[in-house]
Amino acid sequence: MSISEAEPASKGALWAGRALSAVVVLFMIFDGVIKLPPLQIVTQTMTELGWPADVGTARLIGIIGLISTALYALPRTSVLGAILLTAYMGGAISTHVRIGNPLFSHTLFGVYLSVILWGGLYLRDARVRALIPFSR
Protein backbone atom coordinates (compact mmCIF):
# COMPACT_ATOMS: atom_id res chain seq x y z
CA MET A 1 0.00 0.00 0.00
CA SER A 2 1.37 3.41 -0.94
CA ILE A 3 0.91 6.57 1.07
CA SER A 4 -1.65 7.81 -1.45
CA GLU A 5 -3.74 4.67 -0.81
CA ALA A 6 -3.75 5.10 2.97
CA GLU A 7 -7.12 5.87 4.46
CA PRO A 8 -7.34 9.46 5.67
CA ALA A 9 -7.77 9.64 9.41
CA SER A 10 -11.13 10.69 10.77
CA LYS A 11 -11.22 13.86 12.84
CA GLY A 12 -11.64 11.79 15.99
CA ALA A 13 -8.67 9.55 15.16
CA LEU A 14 -6.54 12.55 14.25
CA TRP A 15 -7.30 14.28 17.55
CA ALA A 16 -6.78 11.08 19.52
CA GLY A 17 -3.39 10.71 17.83
CA ARG A 18 -2.49 14.28 18.67
CA ALA A 19 -3.54 13.77 22.29
CA LEU A 20 -1.49 10.56 22.64
CA SER A 21 1.50 12.26 21.04
CA ALA A 22 1.09 15.26 23.34
CA VAL A 23 1.25 13.00 26.40
CA VAL A 24 4.56 11.58 25.18
CA VAL A 25 5.97 14.99 24.22
CA LEU A 26 5.03 16.57 27.56
CA PHE A 27 6.48 13.66 29.54
CA MET A 28 9.71 13.71 27.54
CA ILE A 29 10.09 17.48 27.86
CA PHE A 30 9.74 17.12 31.64
CA ASP A 31 12.20 14.20 31.62
CA GLY A 32 14.76 16.11 29.57
CA VAL A 33 14.46 19.46 31.35
CA ILE A 34 15.04 18.02 34.83
CA LYS A 35 18.27 16.46 33.56
CA LEU A 36 19.74 19.76 32.34
CA PRO A 37 20.57 21.46 35.70
CA PRO A 38 20.51 18.45 36.78
CA LEU A 39 18.31 18.23 39.83
CA GLN A 40 19.52 16.37 42.92
CA ILE A 41 16.89 13.66 42.43
CA VAL A 42 18.29 13.02 38.93
CA THR A 43 21.86 12.43 40.08
CA GLN A 44 20.64 10.33 43.01
CA THR A 45 18.46 8.19 40.72
CA MET A 46 21.26 7.84 38.16
CA THR A 47 23.50 6.44 40.89
CA GLU A 48 20.80 3.96 41.93
CA LEU A 49 20.47 2.88 38.28
CA GLY A 50 24.20 2.30 37.96
CA TRP A 51 25.02 5.44 35.95
CA PRO A 52 27.71 7.88 37.07
CA ALA A 53 26.34 10.81 39.09
CA ASP A 54 28.10 13.09 36.62
CA VAL A 55 26.44 16.36 35.59
CA GLY A 56 27.70 15.92 32.03
CA THR A 57 26.18 12.46 31.66
CA ALA A 58 22.81 13.64 32.94
CA ARG A 59 22.84 16.63 30.58
CA LEU A 60 23.84 14.48 27.61
CA ILE A 61 20.98 12.04 28.27
CA GLY A 62 18.58 14.98 28.69
CA ILE A 63 19.72 16.64 25.46
CA ILE A 64 19.39 13.37 23.50
CA GLY A 65 15.86 12.95 24.84
CA LEU A 66 14.89 16.55 24.05
CA ILE A 67 16.27 16.43 20.50
CA SER A 68 14.48 13.14 19.83
CA THR A 69 11.28 14.63 21.26
CA ALA A 70 11.56 17.73 19.07
CA LEU A 71 12.00 15.53 16.00
CA TYR A 72 8.93 13.51 17.03
CA ALA A 73 6.83 16.65 17.55
CA LEU A 74 7.60 18.05 14.09
CA PRO A 75 5.43 16.44 11.40
CA ARG A 76 8.19 16.21 8.77
CA THR A 77 10.56 14.36 11.11
CA SER A 78 8.05 12.57 13.35
CA VAL A 79 8.94 9.07 12.13
CA LEU A 80 12.66 9.63 12.77
CA GLY A 81 11.80 11.06 16.20
CA ALA A 82 9.65 8.01 16.99
CA ILE A 83 12.51 5.69 16.05
CA LEU A 84 14.98 7.64 18.19
CA LEU A 85 12.58 7.79 21.15
CA THR A 86 11.99 4.05 20.86
CA ALA A 87 15.75 3.52 21.02
CA TYR A 88 15.92 5.87 24.03
CA MET A 89 13.22 3.79 25.75
CA GLY A 90 15.17 0.64 24.90
CA GLY A 91 18.12 2.01 26.84
CA ALA A 92 15.88 2.74 29.82
CA ILE A 93 14.39 -0.75 29.64
CA SER A 94 17.81 -2.39 29.54
CA THR A 95 18.95 -0.30 32.52
CA HIS A 96 15.96 -1.46 34.58
CA VAL A 97 16.44 -5.09 33.51
CA ARG A 98 20.13 -4.96 34.44
CA ILE A 99 19.49 -3.86 38.02
CA GLY A 100 16.40 -6.03 38.51
CA ASN A 101 13.71 -3.40 38.95
CA PRO A 102 10.06 -4.51 39.08
CA LEU A 103 8.78 -5.63 35.69
CA PHE A 104 5.39 -3.95 35.28
CA SER A 105 6.04 -0.63 37.02
CA HIS A 106 9.63 0.16 36.04
CA THR A 107 11.01 -2.13 33.36
CA LEU A 108 8.01 -2.07 31.01
CA PHE A 109 7.36 1.68 31.39
CA GLY A 110 9.45 2.30 28.27
CA VAL A 111 7.32 -0.23 26.39
CA TYR A 112 4.13 1.50 27.53
CA LEU A 113 5.45 4.90 26.44
CA SER A 114 6.63 3.51 23.09
CA VAL A 115 3.22 1.97 22.40
CA ILE A 116 1.58 5.33 23.15
CA LEU A 117 4.02 7.24 20.94
CA TRP A 118 3.64 4.85 17.98
CA GLY A 119 -0.13 4.69 18.48
CA GLY A 120 -0.33 8.46 18.42
CA LEU A 121 1.84 8.63 15.33
CA TYR A 122 -0.20 5.90 13.62
CA LEU A 123 -3.42 7.81 14.18
CA ARG A 124 -2.06 11.16 12.99
CA ASP A 125 0.30 10.20 10.14
CA ALA A 126 -0.79 8.59 6.86
CA ARG A 127 2.80 7.46 6.15
CA VAL A 128 2.77 5.19 9.19
CA ARG A 129 -0.73 3.89 8.40
CA ALA A 130 0.47 3.04 4.86
CA LEU A 131 3.55 1.28 6.27
CA ILE A 132 1.56 -0.71 8.83
CA PRO A 133 -1.91 -1.40 7.37
CA PHE A 134 -4.05 -3.11 10.03
CA SER A 135 -7.06 -3.45 7.73
CA ARG A 136 -7.88 -3.42 4.05
C-alpha positions in Angstrom: 0.0 0.0 0.0 1.4 3.4 -0.9 0.9 6.6 1.1 -1.7 7.8 -1.5 -3.7 4.7 -0.8 -3.7 5.1 3.0 -7.1 5.9 4.5 -7.3 9.5 5.7 -7.8 9.6 9.4 -11.1 10.7 10.8 -11.2 13.9 12.8 -11.6 11.8 16.0 -8.7 9.5 15.2 -6.5 12.6 14.2 -7.3 14.3 17.5 -6.8 11.1 19.5 -3.4 10.7 17.8 -2.5 14.3 18.7 -3.5 13.8 22.3 -1.5 10.6 22.6 1.5 12.3 21.0 1.1 15.3 23.3 1.2 13.0 26.4 4.6 11.6 25.2 6.0 15.0 24.2 5.0 16.6 27.6 6.5 13.7 29.5 9.7 13.7 27.5 10.1 17.5 27.9 9.7 17.1 31.6 12.2 14.2 31.6 14.8 16.1 29.6 14.5 19.5 31.4 15.0 18.0 34.8 18.3 16.5 33.6 19.7 19.8 32.3 20.6 21.5 35.7 20.5 18.4 36.8 18.3 18.2 39.8 19.5 16.4 42.9 16.9 13.7 42.4 18.3 13.0 38.9 21.9 12.4 40.1 20.6 10.3 43.0 18.5 8.2 40.7 21.3 7.8 38.2 23.5 6.4 40.9 20.8 4.0 41.9 20.5 2.9 38.3 24.2 2.3 38.0 25.0 5.4 35.9 27.7 7.9 37.1 26.3 10.8 39.1 28.1 13.1 36.6 26.4 16.4 35.6 27.7 15.9 32.0 26.2 12.5 31.7 22.8 13.6 32.9 22.8 16.6 30.6 23.8 14.5 27.6 21.0 12.0 28.3 18.6 15.0 28.7 19.7 16.6 25.5 19.4 13.4 23.5 15.9 12.9 24.8 14.9 16.5 24.1 16.3 16.4 20.5 14.5 13.1 19.8 11.3 14.6 21.3 11.6 17.7 19.1 12.0 15.5 16.0 8.9 13.5 17.0 6.8 16.6 17.5 7.6 18.1 14.1 5.4 16.4 11.4 8.2 16.2 8.8 10.6 14.4 11.1 8.1 12.6 13.4 8.9 9.1 12.1 12.7 9.6 12.8 11.8 11.1 16.2 9.7 8.0 17.0 12.5 5.7 16.0 15.0 7.6 18.2 12.6 7.8 21.2 12.0 4.0 20.9 15.8 3.5 21.0 15.9 5.9 24.0 13.2 3.8 25.8 15.2 0.6 24.9 18.1 2.0 26.8 15.9 2.7 29.8 14.4 -0.8 29.6 17.8 -2.4 29.5 18.9 -0.3 32.5 16.0 -1.5 34.6 16.4 -5.1 33.5 20.1 -5.0 34.4 19.5 -3.9 38.0 16.4 -6.0 38.5 13.7 -3.4 39.0 10.1 -4.5 39.1 8.8 -5.6 35.7 5.4 -4.0 35.3 6.0 -0.6 37.0 9.6 0.2 36.0 11.0 -2.1 33.4 8.0 -2.1 31.0 7.4 1.7 31.4 9.5 2.3 28.3 7.3 -0.2 26.4 4.1 1.5 27.5 5.5 4.9 26.4 6.6 3.5 23.1 3.2 2.0 22.4 1.6 5.3 23.2 4.0 7.2 20.9 3.6 4.8 18.0 -0.1 4.7 18.5 -0.3 8.5 18.4 1.8 8.6 15.3 -0.2 5.9 13.6 -3.4 7.8 14.2 -2.1 11.2 13.0 0.3 10.2 10.1 -0.8 8.6 6.9 2.8 7.5 6.1 2.8 5.2 9.2 -0.7 3.9 8.4 0.5 3.0 4.9 3.5 1.3 6.3 1.6 -0.7 8.8 -1.9 -1.4 7.4 -4.0 -3.1 10.0 -7.1 -3.4 7.7 -7.9 -3.4 4.0 
